[in-house]
Amino acid sequence: MDKPQKKKRSLPQIISGWFHSIHVKSALIILCSGALLLALYGLVCSPKQYDLSVGSISRETINATKDVVDEVTTEEKRKAAAAAVEPTYRFQEGVKEEVLSSLAAVFGELRTVQQYAQTLVDENGNPKRSFSDAEIEYAMSLVTSITLNRYQITTLLRTSSESFENMVSTVSTSVENTLNTTIREGQVSQSIQTILQIVGFKLDVSLIQNVIPSVLRACIKPNMVIEQETTEIARQAAMDAVEPIVYLQGQNIIRAGDRITTSQLAMLRSLGLLKDDEYDFSSYQGAALLVALSIVCFLLSIRLTMKEVLYDPRKLMVAMIVMILQLGFSALFHLYFSAYFVPMVFAPVLLSVLLGSRAGLACVAPTAILISGLAAGNNSSYLYEMILLLMMSLAGGICSVRFMKSHPQRIRVLLAGVVSAAVNSIVLLAIRWMTSTEMSNLLSITLWAMGGSVLSSVLALALQPVFEAAFHLATPSKLLELCNPNTPLLRRLQLEAPGTYHHSLIVANLSEAAAERIGANPYLARAAGYYHDIGKLKRPQYFKENQMGENLHDKLDPYVSSAILTSHTKDGYQMALQQRMPQEVANIILQHHGDTPVMFFYHKALQMSNGSPVDMNEFRYEGPRPDSREAAIVMLADTIEAAVRSMQDPTPKAINQFIERLIRGKLEDGQLSNSPITLRDIDEICKAFTGVLMGVFHERIEYPEVRHHVPSVPAQSSVQPKDSAEETPVQNDSGESARKEEVPSDSGMSGSKVQNPPIADQEEKT
């Protein structure tokens, strides 16, 4: 026979199932929480922006939001330092010969012009003093080495041969003498001026002013050139030696009334304080890293201490919301009051109440990182403040969580703030003694820190009911409220199903004692014990402990009777959800029978089947099996309380042996396979159950039957004689009915004798 093929899911179904998985939900919660934390940090880190320009007047004092370098002024100082460095020179070979050769060539062209002038005479045969344009143009064409204007050519044409030759010899000698010394690169102009001063006393003024400067500028070259690489290295070293001008965080950049300079505007722009397109993203980058670090620390801590929170979106959301509130409150009080007046232990205290001390301890380090990050800075004062906040948050948080462990009363929440205040005072005093002898502001800082610790407790106490109601959390306070007999469901149980109510009282006592013995949650165990059978309120008369006469199951088919009995777990689960009970309590109501069979009606069905097979699965509870220690305890307590009532002689030894046999049956049936309970825990549970049941089934004095008439107490007497109680005739109420062998209460049958109730059916009640 071919096996039925598994139906393939469509892509939308796969995507929908993926988004509805626990891992994806948890990841989305973490990502959204990280984004909200980063947004809060962005609001705190984002500075106020100004509309300013160079030359405008500032109307307020503007401080540096973090350490910033005055780039403009620093660059000016670096350039000045580089300019002050003397260049490194090296001697250039062959410059003298090159310059003298060039000078001779120029003088040769000029001599041609001067000789041309000798050919130009006036009508009297004398040298001309004025020349035509054509003559000047021709003379200019004779000079190609340098560029001379018309006036310079005219001056040269008017120069006599003696004056010209004197100029050539004088200038050549002076240039040669100068080149015998040094002409540095960059100082050619100074050398030319020196040569002009030397030859100025010997030559015609017109030549000195018009011709010789142009000749010297065209020919003179330095014989000492700059060593560029060495000089640049020296200049760069000088620039690097200039310390940057830094404005520390909190230092005034601009004071009110100052005219804004270019350097100040540049600093404001680099800090993102101007209303333009420039933004300083470094603060946001640092905030993102800090938020990521805190979330990673929280996830690692919660994985080590309380791993189940990571796979419970409801609890994970509670933890992340508390951390967001922690940062929000801290930022608010940090900005408007004091850096020390922040609720440092708000998150650890509140999570200790809502999810347990392990969750509170897991959030100590992440919240300390977030709080100290609000005062992050690079200068000594801000770094000192950051370290103080970090140490106070760590020390105060750990001590507060330890103080509240196993004692979740509301008064303890307030006292946790006082403990944190004392710890913070010690931290402040210790750090101040180690770092400074100045004690002037220690008192004010200590008062702010103590106020912040007390504020943490007040905020936690105020928000605790909100979280309990919004997320249906099984906090000790909520569980204690559920244990109040005047709650609606318990009142209904007392009035409509009194037998079930009294059974639930004993189950609650058994569960609480066992939970305390093995270190489980006694508040949850007790509350679940009270409410584990509330589903019977739907049909209370179909359960033996509530029947006063006729048994309704006598006229019903065993399949119908089994369906009625097994449905009380689902009915109770639905009623718990409608009453907005914590999910943990509702889960125990659904799981407290696991998938055990109702053996009485199974046997009845076998008897009525005339040999036909009967499927036991139709007589089983739908489960699921208990998946927590508290659920396992309630299952065992429910089984044992009902079964022990059927014992004829409940002696301590008999009770203990009976309990062990019943629990062994649960183990063999696999009902405890999904719960994290150990064999050592089971031994302790047996001891706890025995102690409680011995108090319930204690021995009583057998009162003798008094056959003679006992006179009644006179009406006028308001005081009863001391020994009258011993003489009053009473019926024997020492638990006669409890010694009868009754049918399991969930079977709904009466009048049948069962010597040893089946181990697999553990919902017996008398």
C-alpha positions in Angstrom: 0.0 0.0 0.0 1.4 3.4 -1.0 2.1 5.9 1.7 0.1 9.1 1.4 2.3 11.8 0.0 2.8 14.9 2.1 1.0 17.9 0.6 3.4 20.5 -0.6 2.9 24.0 0.7 2.8 27.0 -1.7 5.3 29.8 -1.6 3.0 32.2 0.2 2.2 29.6 2.8 5.9 29.0 3.3 6.6 32.7 3.7 3.7 33.2 6.0 4.8 30.2 8.2 8.3 31.6 8.2 7.1 35.0 9.4 5.0 33.4 12.1 7.8 31.3 13.5 9.2 32.0 17.0 12.7 32.8 15.7 11.5 35.4 13.2 9.2 37.1 15.8 12.1 37.3 18.3 14.5 38.6 15.6 11.9 41.3 14.6 11.4 42.3 18.2 15.2 42.7 18.7 15.6 44.7 15.5 12.7 47.0 16.2 13.9 47.6 19.7 17.4 48.3 18.5 16.0 50.9 16.1 14.0 52.6 18.9 17.0 52.7 21.2 19.1 54.2 18.4 16.4 56.8 17.7 16.4 57.8 21.4 20.2 58.1 21.3 19.8 60.2 18.1 17.5 62.6 19.9 19.9 62.9 22.7 23.0 63.2 20.5 21.5 65.5 17.8 22.7 69.0 18.6 20.9 72.3 18.0 21.7 73.9 14.7 22.3 77.6 14.0 21.9 79.9 10.9 25.2 81.8 11.0 27.7 83.3 8.5 31.1 84.9 8.6 30.9 88.4 10.0 27.5 88.0 11.6 27.0 88.5 15.3 26.2 85.5 17.5 23.2 86.1 19.8 24.1 83.2 22.2 27.1 81.4 23.4 27.8 78.1 21.5 29.9 75.4 23.1 31.6 72.4 21.5 29.4 69.3 21.6 32.6 67.2 21.4 36.3 67.8 20.9 36.9 69.7 17.7 40.0 70.9 15.9 40.2 74.5 14.7 41.3 73.5 11.2 41.6 77.0 9.7 43.8 78.5 12.4 45.9 75.3 12.7 46.5 75.3 8.9 47.6 78.9 9.0 50.1 78.1 11.8 51.4 75.1 9.8 52.0 77.2 6.7 53.8 79.9 8.7 56.0 77.2 10.3 56.8 75.7 6.8 57.6 79.2 5.4 60.0 79.8 8.3 62.1 76.8 7.3 65.3 77.9 5.5 65.7 76.0 2.1 68.6 73.6 1.6 70.9 74.7 -1.3 73.5 72.9 -3.4 76.1 74.4 -5.7 75.3 74.2 -9.4 78.4 73.6 -11.5 78.9 75.6 -14.9 76.5 78.4 -14.0 79.3 81.0 -14.1 80.4 80.1 -17.6 76.8 79.8 -18.8 75.9 83.2 -17.5 79.1 84.9 -18.9 78.6 83.3 -22.3 74.9 84.4 -22.3 76.0 87.9 -21.2 78.6 88.1 -24.0 76.0 87.0 -26.6 73.6 89.7 -25.5 76.2 92.4 -25.5 77.2 91.3 -29.0 73.7 91.9 -30.3 73.6 95.2 -28.4 76.9 96.2 -29.9 75.5 95.6 -33.4 72.7 98.0 -32.6 75.2 100.6 -31.3 77.3 100.2 -34.4 74.2 100.6 -36.6 73.6 103.9 -34.8 77.0 105.1 -35.9 75.9 104.8 -39.5 73.0 107.1 -38.9 74.0 110.8 -39.3 72.1 114.0 -39.8 72.5 116.5 -42.7 75.5 118.0 -40.9 77.3 114.7 -40.6 76.8 114.3 -36.9 75.3 111.2 -35.2 71.5 111.4 -35.0 69.7 112.1 -31.7 66.2 111.2 -33.0 65.3 108.3 -35.2 62.5 107.4 -37.5 60.1 104.5 -36.8 61.7 102.5 -39.5 65.1 102.9 -38.0 63.9 101.9 -34.6 62.1 98.9 -35.9 65.2 97.8 -37.7 67.3 98.2 -34.6 64.8 96.2 -32.6 65.1 93.4 -35.1 68.8 93.1 -34.5 68.2 92.0 -30.9 66.8 88.5 -30.5 68.2 87.3 -27.1 66.2 89.7 -25.0 63.2 91.9 -25.5 63.7 95.6 -25.5 61.0 98.3 -26.0 61.3 101.3 -28.3 62.6 103.6 -25.5 65.3 101.1 -24.5 66.4 100.8 -28.2 66.4 104.6 -28.6 68.6 104.9 -25.5 71.0 102.3 -26.9 71.1 104.1 -30.3 72.1 107.4 -28.6 74.9 105.7 -26.6 78.5 106.4 -27.7 81.0 103.7 -28.4 83.1 104.6 -25.4 80.1 104.5 -23.1 78.9 101.2 -24.5 82.3 99.5 -24.2 82.7 100.8 -20.7 79.2 99.4 -19.9 80.2 96.0 -21.3 83.5 95.7 -19.4 82.1 97.1 -16.1 79.0 94.9 -16.1 80.9 91.8 -17.2 83.5 92.3 -14.4 80.8 92.9 -11.8 78.8 89.8 -12.9 81.9 87.6 -12.8 82.8 88.8 -9.4 79.2 88.1 -8.2 79.2 84.6 -9.6 82.5 84.0 -7.8 80.5 84.2 -4.6 76.9 82.7 -4.4 73.6 83.6 -6.0 70.9 81.6 -4.2 67.8 80.4 -5.9 65.0 82.8 -5.1 67.5 85.7 -4.5 68.4 86.6 -8.1 66.6 89.9 -7.8 68.7 90.9 -4.8 71.9 90.0 -6.7 70.8 92.1 -9.7 70.2 95.1 -7.4 73.7 94.6 -5.9 75.3 94.6 -9.3 73.4 97.7 -10.4 74.6 99.5 -7.2 78.2 98.5 -8.0 78.1 99.7 -11.6 75.9 102.7 -11.0 78.8 105.0 -10.1 80.7 104.2 -13.4 78.0 104.1 -16.1 75.6 106.4 -17.7 72.4 106.8 -15.8 70.2 106.2 -18.8 71.9 102.8 -19.4 71.6 101.9 -15.7 67.9 102.6 -15.7 66.9 101.3 -19.1 69.2 98.7 -20.6 71.3 97.0 -18.0 68.4 95.7 -15.8 66.9 93.9 -18.7 70.2 92.4 -19.7 70.9 91.2 -16.2 67.4 89.7 -15.7 67.9 87.8 -19.0 71.3 86.4 -18.2 71.8 86.1 -14.4 71.1 82.6 -13.0 71.6 81.3 -9.4 74.6 79.1 -8.8 73.1 77.8 -5.5 69.8 75.9 -6.3 67.3 74.6 -3.7 67.4 70.9 -2.9 63.6 70.4 -3.3 63.3 67.0 -1.6 65.3 67.8 1.4 63.6 71.2 1.8 60.1 69.6 1.6 61.0 67.1 4.2 62.2 69.9 6.5 59.0 71.9 5.9 56.7 68.9 6.4 58.5 68.2 9.7 58.0 71.8 10.7 54.2 71.5 9.9 53.9 68.3 11.7 55.4 69.8 14.8 52.6 72.3 15.0 50.1 71.0 17.6 46.5 71.3 16.4 44.3 73.9 18.1 41.6 71.8 19.9 38.4 73.0 21.5 37.4 70.5 24.2 33.9 69.3 24.6 32.0 72.0 26.5 34.4 74.7 25.7 33.1 78.0 24.3 33.6 78.3 20.5 31.6 81.5 20.2 30.5 83.8 23.0 27.3 85.8 22.8 28.0 89.1 21.0 31.2 87.9 19.2 31.6 88.5 15.5 31.9 85.1 13.8 35.2 84.3 12.0 36.0 81.9 9.3 37.7 79.4 11.7 34.7 79.5 14.1 32.3 78.9 11.3 34.4 75.9 10.1 34.3 74.4 13.5 30.6 74.7 13.8 30.2 73.1 10.4 32.4 70.2 11.3 30.3 69.7 14.5 27.0 69.7 12.4 25.8 72.8 14.2 25.0 74.8 11.1 21.8 74.7 9.1 23.4 73.6 5.8 24.1 70.3 4.0 26.9 69.3 6.3 26.2 66.7 9.0 28.4 65.1 11.6 27.5 61.4 11.5 30.2 60.3 13.9 28.0 60.7 16.9 25.3 58.6 15.3 27.8 56.0 14.3 29.1 55.8 17.9 25.5 55.6 19.2 24.8 52.8 16.8 27.8 50.8 18.0 26.9 51.4 21.6 23.3 50.2 21.1 24.5 47.2 19.2 27.0 46.4 22.0 24.3 46.7 24.7 21.8 44.4 22.8 24.5 41.8 22.2 25.4 41.9 25.9 21.8 41.4 26.8 21.2 38.5 24.4 24.4 36.7 25.6 23.5 37.3 29.3 19.9 36.2 28.9 21.0 33.1 27.0 23.3 32.2 29.9 20.7 32.9 32.7 17.2 32.6 31.2 17.4 31.0 27.7 13.6 30.5 27.5 13.0 34.2 27.2 14.7 34.2 23.7 12.0 31.8 22.5 9.1 33.6 24.1 8.2 36.7 22.1 5.9 38.0 24.8 8.6 38.0 27.5 11.3 39.2 25.1 9.1 42.1 24.1 8.6 42.9 27.8 12.4 42.9 28.3 13.1 45.1 25.3 10.3 47.6 26.2 11.8 47.9 29.7 15.2 48.7 28.3 13.7 51.3 25.9 12.0 52.9 28.9 15.2 52.8 30.8 17.0 54.8 28.2 14.1 57.1 27.7 13.8 58.0 31.4 17.6 58.3 31.7 17.9 60.7 28.7 15.0 62.8 30.0 16.4 63.2 33.5 20.0 63.6 32.2 19.1 66.5 29.9 16.8 68.4 32.3 18.1 67.7 35.7 21.5 66.1 36.3 23.6 63.3 34.8 23.4 61.5 38.2 19.6 61.9 38.6 18.9 59.0 36.3 16.9 55.9 37.2 19.9 53.6 37.0 18.3 50.4 38.4 14.8 50.9 36.9 15.2 48.1 34.4 16.9 45.5 36.7 14.3 46.1 39.4 11.3 46.0 37.1 12.5 42.9 35.2 13.2 41.1 38.4 9.6 41.6 39.4 8.1 40.8 35.9 10.3 38.0 34.7 12.5 37.0 37.6 15.8 37.8 39.2 17.8 36.1 36.4 16.3 38.4 33.8 16.9 41.4 36.0 20.5 40.4 36.4 20.9 39.8 32.6 20.0 43.5 31.9 22.3 45.1 34.4 25.4 45.3 32.1 23.4 46.4 29.0 21.6 49.2 30.8 24.8 50.3 32.4 26.4 50.7 29.0 23.4 52.7 27.7 23.3 55.0 30.7 27.0 55.7 30.7 26.9 56.3 27.0 24.7 59.4 27.6 27.7 61.1 29.1 30.3 59.9 26.6 33.1 62.3 25.8 36.8 62.6 25.2 38.0 65.1 27.8 38.7 64.1 31.4 35.6 65.5 33.0 33.2 63.7 30.7 35.1 60.5 30.9 35.2 60.7 34.7 31.4 61.1 34.7 31.0 58.2 32.3 33.0 55.9 34.4 31.0 56.9 37.5 27.7 56.2 35.9 28.9 52.9 34.6 30.2 51.7 38.0 27.1 52.9 39.9 24.8 51.2 37.4 26.6 47.9 37.7 27.0 47.9 41.4 23.5 49.3 42.2 21.8 47.0 39.7 23.5 43.8 41.0 22.8 44.6 44.6 19.2 45.5 43.9 18.5 42.3 42.0 20.1 40.2 44.8 18.1 42.0 47.4 14.8 41.2 45.6 15.6 37.6 44.8 12.8 35.3 46.2 11.2 38.3 47.9 9.0 40.1 45.2 6.8 42.0 47.6 6.0 45.6 46.6 7.7 46.9 49.7 10.9 45.1 48.5 10.7 47.1 45.3 10.8 50.3 47.2 13.6 49.1 49.5 15.6 48.0 46.4 15.9 51.7 45.5 17.2 52.4 49.0 19.8 49.6 48.7 20.9 51.0 45.3 21.1 54.5 46.8 23.4 53.3 49.6 25.6 51.4 47.1 25.9 54.4 44.8 26.9 56.6 47.8 29.7 54.1 48.6 30.9 54.1 44.9 30.9 57.9 44.7 32.8 58.2 47.9 35.4 55.5 47.0 36.0 57.0 43.5 36.3 60.6 44.9 38.8 59.5 47.6 40.9 57.7 45.0 40.9 60.5 42.4 40.6 63.8 44.3 40.8 65.5 47.6 38.1 68.1 46.6 34.9 67.3 48.4 32.9 70.5 47.7 30.3 69.0 45.3 30.3 65.5 46.6 27.2 66.0 48.7 25.2 67.4 45.8 26.2 64.6 43.5 25.5 62.0 46.1 22.0 63.4 46.7 21.3 63.4 43.0 22.4 59.8 42.7 20.4 58.6 45.7 17.3 60.4 44.3 17.8 58.6 41.0 17.9 55.2 42.7 14.7 55.9 44.7 13.1 57.2 41.5 13.9 53.9 39.8 11.9 52.0 42.4 9.0 54.4 42.2 8.8 54.1 38.4 9.1 50.3 38.6 6.4 50.1 41.2 4.1 52.4 39.1 4.6 50.5 35.8 4.5 47.0 37.3 0.6 46.7 37.1 0.6 48.1 33.6 3.0 45.4 32.3 1.1 42.7 34.3 -2.2 43.7 32.7 -0.9 44.3 29.2 1.2 41.1 28.8 -0.7 38.8 31.3 2.5 38.1 33.2 2.7 35.6 36.0 4.4 37.9 38.5 4.3 37.0 42.2 2.0 40.0 42.9 -0.4 38.9 40.1 -0.4 35.3 41.3 -1.0 36.3 44.9 -4.0 38.3 43.7 -5.3 35.2 41.9 -5.1 33.2 45.1 -7.6 35.6 46.8 -10.7 33.4 47.5 -12.9 36.4 46.5 -11.9 36.3 42.9 -14.9 35.6 40.6 -13.8 32.2 39.5 -12.9 31.0 43.0 -16.2 32.3 44.3 -18.1 30.4 41.6 -16.1 27.3 42.4 -17.1 27.6 46.1 -20.8 28.0 45.3 -21.3 25.8 42.2 -18.6 23.1 42.7 -17.8 23.0 46.5 -16.2 19.5 46.2 -13.9 20.6 43.4 -13.1 23.8 45.4 -11.9 21.9 48.5 -10.0 19.5 46.3 -8.3 22.4 44.7 -7.3 23.9 48.1 -5.4 20.7 49.0 -3.8 20.5 45.5 -2.7 24.1 45.9 -1.1 23.3 49.2 0.6 20.2 47.9 1.9 22.1 44.8 3.3 25.0 46.8 5.1 22.8 49.2 6.6 20.7 46.5 7.6 23.8 44.4 9.4 25.4 47.4 11.2 22.1 48.0 12.7 21.8 44.6 13.2 25.5 43.9 10.4 26.0 41.4 8.0 28.9 41.5 5.7 28.4 44.5 3.4 31.3 43.6 2.7 29.8 40.2 2.3 26.3 41.6 -0.2 27.5 44.2 -2.2 29.6 41.8 -2.3 26.8 39.2 -3.5 24.4 41.9 -6.4 26.7 42.8 -7.5 27.0 39.2 -6.5 23.7 37.6 -10.1 22.4 37.7 -12.1 25.5 36.9 -13.2 23.8 33.7 -15.6 21.7 35.8 -17.7 24.8 36.4 -19.2 24.2 32.9 -20.7 20.9 34.1 -20.1 20.6 37.8 -22.7 17.8 38.5 -20.9 15.4 36.2 -18.0 15.1 38.6 -18.2 12.8 41.6 -17.0 15.3 44.2 -19.9 17.6 43.4 -22.6 15.0 43.3 -25.1 14.8 46.2 -27.3 12.0 44.9 -27.9 10.4 41.5 -25.0 9.9 39.3 -25.7 11.4 35.9 -23.2 9.0 34.2 -25.3 6.0 34.9 -27.5 6.9 32.0 -24.8 8.0 29.6 -22.7 6.2 27.0 -19.1 5.7 28.3 -17.8 7.6 25.2 -20.0 10.6 26.1 -19.0 10.4 29.7 -15.3 10.3 28.8 -15.8 13.3 26.4 -17.4 15.3 29.2 -14.6 14.5 31.7 -11.7 15.1 29.3 -13.2 18.4 28.1 -12.7 20.1 31.4 -9.1 20.9 30.7 -9.9 22.7 27.5 -12.9 24.4 29.1 -10.7 25.6 31.9 -8.0 26.8 29.5 -10.6 28.9 27.6 -12.0 30.3 30.9 -8.5 31.3 32.0 -7.9 33.1 28.8 -11.2 34.9 29.0 -10.3 36.0 32.5 -7.0 37.3 31.1 -5.0 35.1 33.4 -1.2 34.7 32.9 -0.4 32.3 30.1 1.6 30.1 32.5 -1.4 29.4 34.6 -3.6 28.7 31.6 -1.0 26.3 30.2 -0.9 24.3 33.5 -4.7 24.1 33.4 -4.5 22.6 30.0 -1.6 20.2 30.8 -2.4 19.0 34.3 -3.8 15.7 32.9 -1.4 15.3 30.0 -2.8 12.6 27.7 -3.6 10.0 30.4 -6.6 7.8 29.8 -9.9 7.7 31.8 -9.6 4.0 32.7 -13.0 3.6 34.4 -15.0 4.4 31.3 -12.5 2.6 29.1 -13.2 -0.6 31.1 -16.9 0.2 31.0 -16.7 0.5 27.2 -14.9 -2.8 27.0 -17.6 -4.5 29.0 -20.3 -3.1 26.7 -18.4 -3.9 23.5 -19.1 -7.6 23.6 -15.6 -8.5 22.6 -15.2 -5.8 20.0 -12.0 -3.8 20.1 -12.0 -0.4 21.9 -9.6 2.3 21.0 -8.0 3.7 24.2 -7.1 6.9 22.5 -10.8 7.9 22.5 -10.6 7.9 26.3 -7.5 10.0 26.7 -7.1 13.6 27.5 -5.9 15.7 24.6 -2.9 17.0 26.4 -0.3 18.3 25.9 1.9 16.7 28.5 3.4 19.1 31.2 6.4 21.1 29.9 7.4 22.9 33.1 8.3 21.9 36.6 5.2 23.6 38.0 2.9 21.8 35.6 4.4 18.5 36.5 4.0 19.3 40.2 0.3 20.2 39.8 -0.3 16.9 37.8 1.3 14.8 40.5 -0.5 16.8 43.3 -3.9 16.4 41.6 -3.3 12.6 41.1 -2.1 12.0 44.6 -4.7 14.1 46.4 -7.5 12.2 44.7 -6.0 8.8 45.1 -5.0 9.1 48.7 -8.6 9.8 49.7 -9.5 6.2 48.6 -7.0 4.7 51.1 -8.6 2.8 53.9 -5.8 3.3 56.4 -3.7 6.4 55.4 -0.7 5.8 57.7 2.5 7.7 57.0 4.2 4.7 55.6 1.2 3.7 53.5 0.8 7.2 52.2 4.5 7.4 51.2 4.4 4.1 49.4 1.2 5.0 47.7 2.7 8.3 46.5 5.8 6.6 45.1 3.7 4.0 43.3 1.5 6.7 41.7 4.4 8.8 40.6 6.2 5.7 39.2 3.1 5.1 37.1 3.2 8.6 35.7 6.9 8.1 34.8 6.2 4.8 33.1 3.3 6.3 31.2 5.7 9.1 29.9 3.6 11.9 31.3 6.7 13.7 32.7 8.9 13.2 29.7 8.5 16.8 28.5 9.1 18.5 31.8 12.6 19.5 33.1 12.0 17.7 36.3 14.8 15.4 37.7 14.7 12.2 39.7 16.1 14.1 42.7 13.2 16.6 42.3 10.8 13.7 42.4 12.3 12.4 45.6 11.9 15.8 47.2 8.3 16.1 45.8 7.4 12.8 47.5 8.7 14.1 50.8 6.8 17.4 50.5 3.5 15.6 49.5 3.9 13.2 52.4 4.3 16.0 54.9 1.2 17.9 53.7 -1.0 14.8 53.4 -0.1 13.7 56.9 -1.5 17.0 58.1 -4.7 16.4 56.1 -5.2 12.8 57.2 -4.0 13.1 60.7 -5.4 10.8 63.4 -8.3 12.0 65.5 -9.6 11.0 68.9 -12.3 8.4 68.8 -15.1 10.0 70.8 -17.2 7.6 72.9 -20.9 7.3 72.3 -22.8 9.0 75.2 -26.1 7.2 75.7 -27.5 9.2 78.6 -29.2 12.6 78.2 -26.9 15.6 78.3 -28.6 18.7 79.5 -28.4 21.7 77.3 -26.5 24.8 78.4 -28.8 27.4 80.1 -29.6 30.3 77.9 -28.6 32.9 80.4 -25.1 31.5 80.7 -22.7 33.1 78.2 -19.7 31.2 79.4 -19.3 27.5 78.5 -17.6 25.2 81.1 -14.0 24.4 80.3 -14.6 20.7 80.0 -18.0 20.8 78.4 -16.7 20.0 74.9 -15.6 16.6 76.1 -19.1 15.7 77.4 -21.0 16.9 74.3 -22.3 14.0 72.1 -21.1 14.3 68.5 -21.1 11.9 65.6 -17.9 10.4 64.5 -16.6 12.6 61.7 -13.1 11.2 61.6 -13.3 10.7 57.8 -15.5 7.6 57.5 -16.3 8.5 53.9 -12.6 9.0 53.2 -12.0 5.4 54.2 -14.5 4.1 51.8 -13.2 2.9 48.5 -14.6 5.3 46.0 -14.6 5.5 42.2 -12.3 8.2 40.7 -14.1 11.5 40.7 -13.4 12.2 37.1 -15.1 9.0 36.2 -18.4 10.3 37.5 -19.4 7.0 38.9 -20.6 6.2 42.4 -21.1 3.2 44.5 -18.5 1.0 42.9 -15.7 -0.6 44.8 -12.1 -0.2 43.5 -9.5 -2.0 45.5 -6.5 -0.3 43.8 -7.2 2.6 41.4 -5.5 2.3 38.0 -2.2 4.1 38.0 -2.8 5.6 34.5 -6.0 7.4 35.7 -4.8 9.8 38.3 -7.8 12.2 38.7 -9.4 10.5 41.6 -11.3 12.6 44.1 -13.7 11.7 46.9 
